[in-house]
């Protein structure tokens, strides 16, 4: 069975307690929660972007339905194309961000190693 300390590629905890920095265990927990929230902020922005875009597509459909005859397919097609493009763009951005998480964790750990409390 592998030793947990022997696997440096695990992502949690982000900041591993260091004996050089005199902090209680609760402070390390708080620091790890703050680091996790910092890494997750771009994903919250992506969800907000996606929901705002879906709302905009629905508003656009309602606006187009007013200007076209009842039963016209253009509003439905236009909003579905917009939703697909929005989903593709947000999916690609999320894919790029997910691939950056290990690098962000590594940089946070390196920054902690180079930290001089005094």
Helices and strands as residue ranges (DSSP letters): G 4-6, H 25-67, H 74-113
